[in-house]
């Protein structure tokens, strides 16, 4: 089974993907995490992607599709995957379909988390992260220590460049312009399921699981 999660930046895709992969034993493919690690490591891919991420722009399709193809070729992808934040453009969606066909597989569902823009801006601009171990903090719900040192490793707690409000608004504008059309793309294929992302984490997870389970039952009956 292969699933993709749509939703604006900060819609909760990563949080829900991690819970879904544990329940359904699928591989978690988060292009955002892969790209950030590449930037931290100073790889050629990271250097190419960094200027796009800092400005809130999307990384070019050729780079993203190359990452996905390499990841799908690894043995742990055989049972299926949850694509977290991918595809983000129509060419990426076409590319993903082609990659899955090569593996004699297909995308089963597109789950779209809908969250109001102003809530997303509040969520993301409140995020903080340790620059060493990656531990998450939030100035509203999980404030970092007053000295700015991570409780887990002692690293410096920072605000990522792509979590500044101006960058977030640009990321949302890019999302509306380039990613929203994917809803029509997957709706036309009968794969789109929209879920209200302005709920508790547990309520969103329960709705996603119900949606997936209903699909599995329908598929088994056909």
Secondary structure as UniProt FT lines:
FT   STRAND          3..6
FT   TURN            9..10
FT   HELIX           13..24
FT   STRAND          27..30
FT   HELIX           31..41
FT   HELIX           44..55
FT   HELIX           61..72
FT   HELIX           75..77
FT   TURN            78..79
FT   STRAND          81..84
FT   HELIX           90..102
FT   TURN            103..104
FT   STRAND          109..114
FT   HELIX           117..125
FT   STRAND          127..130
FT   TURN            131..133
FT   STRAND          136..138
FT   TURN            139..141
FT   TURN            146..147
FT   TURN            151..153
FT   STRAND          156..158
FT   HELIX           161..163
FT   HELIX           165..174
FT   HELIX           175..179
FT   HELIX           181..188
FT   TURN            189..190
FT   STRAND          192..196
FT   HELIX           201..221
//
